[in-house]
């Protein structure tokens, strides 16, 4: 394995997922906009990485993750406006 740009981008996406997961387990009251934004950006970065080093199972997971994060962002944004 080489540490090319695609792998660096994928690692950054993974780091964002880990950060979001840690955040959700540490804070007493979660900011759902931040949580879902971290997950969405992480998924996008991993999708970018997977376009170079393709893996179907991982791509399906990341696309689903991004869609769920988008729904979460919309819900959190609407809740803030209410």
N, C-alpha and C positions, 0 to 999 in steps of 0.2 A: 504494500500500500504506500502510495506517495502522498505527501501533504500538499496537494495542489489546491488551487483556489476553491474548487467545488467542495473538497473536504473541509476546508477552513470555514466556508459558508455553512455547511451542514453542522459542523461543530458549534458554530455560533447559534444556530437554531436550536440545537440540543441544549445549549447553555441557557437559552431563554426559557425552554420548557422546564428545566430543573429549577430555575429562578422562580417561575410562576408557581410551581408545585411547592417549593419551600415557603414562598410568601403565603400561600393559602393555608399552610400548616402552622405558621408562626404568628400572624397578626390576629388580634382578637376580633376585628371587624374588617372584612375584606372589601377592597375597592374593586368591584367587578369590571369596571372599565379597564383598569390597569391589568387585572388578571387575564381578561380575554384578549386584550391588545398584545400582551406578551406571548400568549398562546398563538394568536394569529400570525404575528411576525415570525415566531419560531417555526410555524408550519410552512410559511412562505419560503423562508430560508432553506428549510429541508427539501421542499419541492424543487427549488432551484438546484440544489445539490444533486437531487435524484434525476434531474434531466441530463446530467453528465454521467453519473454512476447509477443507472436505472435498476430499480428493484420493484417489481409490481406490488408486492404486499406492502412495502413501505410507502409507495406512492398512494395506494388506496387509503392507508391509514392517515397520511398527512393531508390528503384532500378532505377526508371526513373530518379531521381535526380542525382544519381551516373553516369548513362550513359551520361546524358547531360553534367555533369561536366567533364567527360573524353573527350568528343568532344571539349569542351571549352579549356581544357588543351592542347590538340593536336593543335588546331587552334592558341592558344597563343604561344605555343612553336615554331610552324612554323613561325609565324610572327616575333618572336625574332631572328630567324636564318636568315631571309631575309634581 
